[in-house]
C-alpha cells in the first residue's frame, strides 16, 4: 500500500495549538492531564538522549480532550518534544483534522494520542501511536475484570473503576508505563535516524 502524502507544511503546522494552549482549552479534563504532566517527568538519561536529537524540527500530536489515553500519554509525549533542542510541538484535534488523522491509522483505527516527528523539510522521521505495548496488555486485562464483566446496569461504576485501575498502573513508582512509552519512542527515532547501529 502506498504511503499517504501527509497534508502538512509550515503554514498548516502553525495553526495547531502549542502544548500550553492545548492544556488551556481542555476544560474539566485539564486537571487530569496536568497532573500526569507533573508526574511523567523524563529521567536524566532519557532527557539526555532526546536533547541530542537536533534533526527533529517538528512534532505533530493528534489528540482529543475526552480520550483517556490522551490524558495519560500526551504529557510524556510533550516532555519528549520539549527535551529536543530544535523541536516545536503542535497539537491538532483528531476529529477536526481527519485528513491528518487518516495518515496515521492504527490497524485501521483512529487511535490517539499520536505523535509524529518531522525533519526541517517535513519528511516524517517516525511516529508513535496511542500507548505502550505493555500498557495495552494491562488495559485489556483491567477491562476484562471491570467493564466487560459488569452487568448493563453497573457499567458506569465499572468504567470508573477501570479508569482508576489504569491510572494506578501509570502512577506506580518510577512510572513504568511512561518509561515503556519513552523506550518505544526512542526506539522509533534510533531506528529511523540510524542511531541504533552506532551503539
N, C-alpha and C positions, 0 to 999 in steps of 0.2 A: 504494500500500500504506500502510495506517495506521501511524503511529508506535507502537511498543510502549510501554506505560507502564513506566517504569523502576522496579523494586521497591526503592526506596532512600529512606530517611529518616534522621534523626539517630540513631535507635536502631540501625538496621542498619549504618550507616556506622561507628559506634563499635566494632562487632565486628571490623572489619578491622584488619590489622596496620599499625603505623607502619613507615616505611622501615627504621629500625634493627631493629625486631622481625622484619621480613621477612628482612633480611640474617642475623640471628642464627639463624634456623631452617634456613638453606639447606644446612647440612652440607657435603659435599665439593664442592659447586658454588659455595660462598660466595666463595672466593678470586678466581675469575674475575670475578664481579660487582663485588666490592670494588675489584679492580684497575681495571676500567673506570670505576668511580665516581671514582677518583682521577685518571683521565685525562680524563674527559668533563666538564671544567670549562667553565662558560659564559664567553664573552668579556665584557668590561666593558660593551660596548654591548648585548649580549643580556641581561645581568643588569639593566641599567638599564630596558630595555623591560619585562621581566616584573615588576620591582619596582614599576612604575606601574599594575599591574592589580589594584586593590583590590576589583573586583567579583567576582573568583573566590574563593569561600569553601571549596570542597571539590574535591578531585581524587581520583578513583577509579582505581586501577590494577588491572588483571587480569593475572595472571602465573602461571607455574609454574616450579619450580626446574630442570626438565630442559630448558627451551627456550633454544636458543642466541640467538634474537632477544631474549629477556628479559635474558640476561647482557649482551648488547651494548647494548641500548637503554634498559632500565629505569633505568640510572644517570643518563643525561642527562635523562630524564623526571623523575626525582626532583629533580635540580638545578633544573629549571624550576619545579616546585611549591615548592621551598624559597625561590626568589627572590621569590615572590609574598607580599606582606606579610600578607595575611589568610587564606592558603590552608592547609588541613590536608589532608595526603595519607594515604590508607589503601589498603592492598594486600589484594586478595582473590584466592583461587585459582580459576582458570578452571574446573577440573573439579569443584570443590565448590560452586560458585555459578553453576550453569548458567542459572538464571533471570536473573541479571545478564548473564552472558556472551552469552546469546542475544539480548539487546537491542542488541548491538554486533557483529553478524556482518560479516565482510569478504567480500563476494560469496558469502555462504552458508557461509563457513568460520569456525571459532572461532580466528582468528588472535590471537596475543599477542606482545608486551605491548599493552595498550590503556590509554590514559589519557583519562579523561573529566572535563571541568570543569563545575562547577555553581555557581550563584549561591546566595545565602543561603536562598532558598526552594526549593532543589532543582530549579530549572529548568536543563536542560542548556544550557551555553554552547557547547560544542564537544567534539570527540573526535579522537584521533589513534590509528592502529592499525598495529602490527607493526614497520614500518621505513620509512625514507625511500624515495621512488620511485627515487632514484639508487642506493640500496643494493640494492633489488630487482633492478635491472639487473645490478649486479655479482654478486649471488648466483646469478642464472640462468646467467651466463657461467662462473663458477667451478664451479658444479655440473656443467655440461655437460663441462668439461675434466677433472673428477675423478670424482665418484660415478657419473655417467651413463656415463662412458667405461670404467669399471673392470669387469673380469670378476667374476662372483659370488664367487670365492674371494679377491678383493682388495678387497672392499667396506669392511672395517674400516679398512684403511690409506688408502683413498680418502676415507673420511669424515673421518679425522684430518687429511688434507691439505686437504680442503675447509674445515674449521673454521679451520685455521691460516691459509689464504689470506684468508678473510673477515676474521679478526681483524686481519691485516696491513693490510687496507683501512681499518679503523677506526682503526688506530694510525698511519696516515700523518700526517706533520707537519701540524699545525693541525686534526686531526680532521675532515676534510671530510665524512664521512658523518654524524657527530654534528652538524656545522653544518647539513647538509641537513635533518636531523630537527628541529632547533630552528627553522629557517626555516619548515618546514611547520606546526609547532605555532603559531608566531607568526602565520602567515597565517590559520589557522583562527580564532584569537582576534581578530585585527584585523577580519576579515570579520564575525564574529558580534557583536562589540561595537561595530561601526560606526566603527572607528578607521582603516580603510584610506582612507575618503573624506576624512578630516581631514588627510591628509598634504600 
